[in-house]
């Protein structure tokens, strides 16, 4: 298993404007197609540890901690997905990355949906992995049992921080256990330790909660964005056993160029549950999108 300190991973901390970023790179930097990866809650760049070495055989791979996530600093622009996509664009400019594929899981998919519209002139395509995207396949009504309650609870001011602080392990385990098809086969003790470490940082816990507090704003903007078709190719990857499996149906009316992959052996954490299949999907999509074959 690839570990956090795998020698093939290059960790960097950089500042772009007012934003401090932590990112992890793998693969060559010789002009090959670039794939930028972003994860969600309760995770970090580490969610891609099994996918990155597979993609790095043919691509430059950059896994980022979103602002307010993992080891990146708090957001300098706000936590709604449109603003976050904007500072992701600033990061791509600083890294001199052009015609890349942005792949986002969970909260990363929220950002990816906005990036498809806001950064469409510099992205070759966007991959949205198993996310409930407000205004697309997420209703703000709490009708989905445990799959929906946290979208409401985590928007409450201050209370989640009070209850989560000191209980990061319990919170991480609760989500991993209930959202993976087979969590024991997917997450080792070391994996759980890394996510607990990440969310034991006050700025990361507050930051990821702020993404949820921006969901109503995201919903309103996404409904407005959806009056126009997504201007770039889209890959949707979902776990068949996930509560986000309806994502492709929400994208079909607005995506002119949509590729869908459903993974029978996965729940929500597709990149960790089925890394080989996710890597294959991203690899093929990136090659076609960058070459203009889609």
Buried (B, 14 or more C-beta within 10 A) or exposed (E): EBEBEEEEBEEEEEEBEEBBBBBBBBBEEEEBBBBBBBBBBBBBBBBBBBBBBBBBEBBBBBBBBBBBBBBBBBBBBBBBBBBBBBBBBBBBEBBEBEBBBBBBBBBBBBBBBBBBBBBBEBBBBBBBBBBBBBBBBBEBEEEBEEBBEBBEBBBBEEEBBEEBBEEBBEBBBBBBEBBBBEBEEBBEEEBBEBBBBBBBBEBBBBBBBBBBBBBBBBBEBBEEBBEEEBBBBBBBBBBEBBBBBBBBEBBEEBBEBBBBBBBEEBBBBBBBBBBEBBBBBBBBBBBBBBEEEB
